[in-house]
């Protein structure tokens, strides 16, 4: 394992972390999304935990759609308790042009990072002549300058179109860390202490098989410096009743360093304007020696309020 960035297997259920252009990309006034992921608890019984909460509001002006959103993320990982807290503001502009839906979005915010210094060990504290080999009372010269705070800027673009009323593909591209912020606990400045640009390409959509069955194939590709990741698979949605639509699916994560990393199995349901999903990652990389195949458990919950937009066209006229 080289590093661990914030990510979800149910990435489509965390729209603001997937692409800033997803802000307001739904049919309704408000959207609230929540995500929780816990992984690798089998390693020293110290799981990596990630939380996300997003709130969006859509405003329509004739054929123009303006949306704003807020994204809050929290993540804790590793023995030393590396904590990352993010607060991001999103904005987007969307419009339908000749049947093509387009959205352009931006995000700006801050990141707050810290660790639990009490869990650190230093090479200067090893006492080879002592009884316990390690002596935490020995002085150290390596002192971190934390916590740290830095800004982030992201941008993205989305396109979709419905063909023959049955196939609605969606393509998105997003750019994260556009400002290449400095991230270091030691105050140094070099290319290695700058967050590189992360590019994300997402492909997906709904393919209607029958009145009761919809297939949702999805692919996510991300690249950051020399690190690459693929996540691909599909959900199958079944209309059991008018307002109840259960779904299930499977996804495979493929990384540039670990090759096949994990397989994720998803179940959930749409109930009215609510959508709930739960997934479990089975670790299939070389890390499975330590995890015994146990990867991650993940939950997602999304609510979209009804639209109050007047769909009727208003034609002004004089009254006699």
C-alpha positions in Angstrom: 0.0 0.0 0.0 1.6 3.3 -1.1 -1.1 5.7 0.1 -4.9 5.9 0.8 -7.1 8.6 -0.6 -10.7 9.3 0.2 -12.9 7.1 -1.9 -16.1 5.1 -2.0 -17.1 1.9 -3.7 -20.6 3.4 -4.1 -19.1 6.5 -5.7 -22.3 7.3 -7.6 -24.0 7.8 -4.3 -21.5 10.5 -3.2 -22.1 12.9 -6.1 -20.1 15.9 -4.8 -16.9 13.8 -4.2 -17.2 12.3 -7.7 -17.5 15.5 -9.8 -18.3 19.2 -8.9 -20.6 19.3 -12.0 -22.8 16.8 -10.1 -24.0 19.8 -8.0 -27.7 20.0 -8.8 -27.6 17.2 -11.3 -31.0 15.6 -10.3 -34.7 16.2 -10.7 -35.8 18.1 -7.6 -35.2 21.1 -5.4 -32.9 19.6 -2.6 -30.6 16.6 -2.5 -29.0 15.3 0.7 -26.4 12.5 0.6 -24.6 10.7 3.4 -21.9 8.1 3.2 -20.0 6.0 5.7 -17.1 3.6 4.9 -15.0 1.5 7.3 -12.2 -0.6 5.9 -9.2 -2.8 6.9 -10.3 -3.4 10.5 -8.4 -6.7 10.4 -5.1 -4.8 10.4 -4.2 -4.1 14.0 -7.9 -3.6 14.8 -7.6 0.1 13.7 -10.0 0.6 10.8 -9.8 3.4 8.3 -13.1 5.3 8.6 -14.6 7.8 6.2 -17.7 10.0 6.5 -19.3 12.3 3.9 -22.3 14.6 4.0 -23.5 16.7 1.0 -26.4 19.1 0.7 -27.4 20.7 -2.6 -30.0 23.2 -3.8 -31.2 23.7 -7.4 -32.5 26.9 -8.8 -34.2 27.1 -12.2 -34.5 30.2 -14.4 -36.3 29.4 -17.6 -34.0 26.9 -19.4 -31.0 27.6 -17.1 -30.2 25.7 -13.9 -28.0 27.2 -11.2 -27.1 25.0 -8.2 -25.1 25.4 -5.0 -23.9 22.8 -2.5 -21.9 22.1 0.6 -19.7 19.0 1.1 -18.3 17.9 4.5 -15.8 15.0 4.7 -14.0 13.4 7.6 -11.4 10.6 7.4 -9.2 8.8 10.0 -6.6 6.2 9.0 -3.7 4.3 10.3 -2.1 3.6 13.7 -1.1 7.3 14.3 -4.7 8.4 13.6 -4.1 10.6 10.5 -7.2 12.8 10.4 -8.4 14.8 7.4 -11.4 17.1 7.5 -12.6 18.8 4.4 -15.3 21.5 3.9 -16.1 22.4 0.3 -18.5 24.8 -1.4 -19.9 23.8 -4.8 -21.5 25.7 -7.6 -22.7 24.6 -11.1 -24.5 25.8 -14.2 -26.5 23.4 -16.3 -28.6 23.6 -19.4 -30.3 21.3 -22.0 -29.3 22.1 -25.6 -31.0 20.2 -28.3 -31.5 17.2 -26.1 -28.0 17.3 -24.7 -27.7 18.0 -21.0 -24.6 19.8 -19.9 -23.3 20.9 -16.5 -20.2 22.8 -15.5 -19.2 22.8 -11.8 -16.6 24.2 -9.4 -15.6 23.5 -5.8 -13.5 25.5 -3.4 -12.7 24.7 0.2 -10.2 23.9 2.9 -8.5 20.8 4.3 -7.5 20.4 8.0 -5.1 17.6 8.8 -3.6 16.3 12.0 -2.3 13.1 13.7 -2.1 11.7 17.2 1.4 12.5 18.1 1.3 10.3 21.2 1.3 7.2 19.0 4.5 8.2 17.2 7.8 6.3 17.6 11.2 7.7 16.5 14.5 6.1 15.7 16.2 8.3 18.3 14.2 6.6 21.0 15.5 3.1 20.4 17.8 2.0 23.2 19.6 -1.1 22.2 21.3 -1.3 25.5 18.2 -1.0 27.6 15.7 -3.5 28.9 12.8 -2.7 26.6 14.9 -1.7 23.5 12.5 1.3 23.0 12.5 4.2 25.5 9.8 6.9 24.9 11.5 9.2 27.4 14.5 9.8 25.1 14.4 13.4 23.6 13.7 13.8 19.9 14.8 16.4 17.3 12.2 15.5 14.7 9.1 17.6 15.5 6.2 17.9 13.2 4.5 21.3 12.5 0.8 20.3 12.8 -2.1 20.6 12.4 -2.0 22.0 8.8 -4.6 23.9 6.8 -4.6 24.5 3.1 -7.1 25.4 0.3 -8.4 23.2 -2.5 -9.9 23.9 -5.9 -11.7 21.4 -8.2 -13.7 21.7 -11.4 -15.7 19.3 -13.6 -18.0 18.8 -16.6 -20.9 16.4 -17.3 -22.8 15.4 -20.4 -25.9 13.2 -20.9 -28.5 12.4 -23.5 -31.4 10.0 -23.8 -31.6 7.8 -26.9 -34.9 6.2 -28.0 -36.2 6.6 -24.5 -34.3 3.5 -23.4 -30.6 4.4 -23.1 -29.4 7.4 -21.2 -25.5 7.5 -21.1 -23.6 9.9 -18.9 -20.0 11.0 -19.2 -18.1 13.2 -16.7 -14.6 14.5 -16.3 -13.3 16.2 -13.2 -10.0 17.8 -12.1 -9.1 17.8 -8.5 -6.3 19.7 -6.6 -6.0 22.3 -9.4 -4.1 24.6 -7.2 -1.5 21.9 -6.3 -1.5 22.8 -2.6 1.5 22.1 -0.3 0.8 19.2 2.1 3.5 18.5 4.6 3.8 18.4 8.4 7.4 19.6 8.3 7.2 22.9 6.5 9.3 21.9 3.6 8.5 22.9 0.0 9.3 20.7 -3.0 7.5 18.9 -5.8 7.0 15.9 -3.5 5.1 18.0 -0.9 2.7 19.4 -3.5 -0.6 17.5 -4.2 -0.6 16.6 -7.9 -3.5 17.1 -10.2 -6.0 14.2 -10.0 -8.1 13.6 -13.1 -11.3 11.5 -12.9 -13.3 10.1 -15.8 -16.7 8.6 -15.2 -18.9 6.7 -17.6 -22.4 5.4 -16.7 -26.1 5.6 -17.5 -29.4 3.8 -17.4 -30.2 1.1 -20.0 -33.9 0.1 -19.9 -34.4 -3.6 -20.6 -38.1 -3.8 -19.9 -40.8 -2.1 -17.9 -39.4 -3.6 -14.7 -35.6 -3.9 -15.3 -32.9 -1.3 -15.7 -29.2 -2.0 -15.9 -26.8 0.7 -14.7 -23.3 0.0 -16.0 -20.6 2.3 -14.5 -16.9 2.9 -14.9 -14.6 5.2 -12.9 -11.0 5.9 -13.9 -8.7 8.1 -11.8 -5.1 9.1 -12.3 -2.9 11.1 -9.9 0.8 11.3 -10.8 1.8 7.7 -11.2 -1.1 6.2 -9.4 -4.1 4.9 -11.4 -7.4 3.2 -10.4 -10.2 1.6 -12.3 -13.6 0.8 -10.7 -16.1 -0.8 -13.0 -19.3 -2.9 -12.7 -23.1 -2.6 -12.8 -26.2 -2.5 -10.8 -29.5 -4.1 -11.8 -32.7 -2.2 -10.7 -36.0 -4.1 -10.5 -39.3 -2.3 -10.2 -41.2 -4.4 -7.7 -43.9 -1.9 -7.0 -44.5 1.7 -8.2 -42.5 3.3 -5.4 -40.2 0.4 -4.5 -37.2 -0.5 -6.6 -34.6 -2.9 -5.1 -31.2 -3.2 -6.8 -28.1 -5.3 -6.6 -24.7 -5.3 -8.3 -21.0 -5.9 -8.2 -17.9 -3.9 -9.0 -14.2 -4.6 -9.4 -11.5 -2.2 -8.3 -8.2 -2.4 -10.2 -5.1 -0.4 -9.1 -1.8 0.3 -10.8 0.2 -1.0 -7.9 -1.9 -3.8 -6.5 -3.5 -4.9 -9.8 -6.9 -6.4 -8.7 -7.6 -4.7 -5.4 -11.1 -5.7 -4.4 -14.5 -6.8 -5.5 -17.5 -4.9 -4.1 -21.0 -6.4 -3.7 -23.9 -4.0 -3.5 -27.6 -4.3 -2.5 -30.1 -1.6 -1.8 -33.4 -0.1 -2.8 -35.2 3.1 -3.9 -38.2 3.9 -1.9 -40.0 6.9 -3.2 -37.5 9.7 -3.2 -35.1 7.9 -0.8 -32.2 5.7 -2.0 -30.3 3.4 0.4 -27.3 1.2 -0.4 -25.0 -1.1 1.5 -21.8 -2.7 0.0 -19.0 -4.9 1.1 -15.5 -5.1 -0.4 -13.7 -8.4 -0.5 -10.0 -7.8 -0.6 -8.3 -9.7 -3.4 -5.0 -7.9 -3.6 -1.7 -9.1 -2.0 -2.9 -7.2 1.1 -5.4 -10.1 1.7 -2.6 -11.9 3.7 -3.0 -9.3 6.4 -6.8 -8.6 6.0 -7.8 -12.3 5.4 -9.9 -11.0 2.5 -11.9 -8.7 4.7 -12.1 -5.3 3.0 -14.7 -2.6 3.7 -18.3 -2.1 4.7 -20.0 0.9 3.3 -23.4 2.6 3.6 -25.1 5.3 1.5 -28.3 7.3 1.9 -29.7 9.8 -0.6 -32.8 11.9 -0.5 -34.1 14.2 -3.3 -37.0 16.5 -2.6 -39.8 17.0 -5.1 -39.4 19.9 -7.6 -41.5 23.0 -7.0 -40.6 24.3 -10.5 -43.6 25.2 -12.5 -43.5 23.0 -15.7 -46.2 25.1 -17.4 -45.0 27.7 -19.9 -46.3 31.2 -19.0 -47.3 33.3 -21.9 -48.0 36.9 -21.0 -51.1 38.5 -22.6 -53.1 41.7 -22.3 -56.5 41.6 -20.6 -59.3 43.8 -21.9 
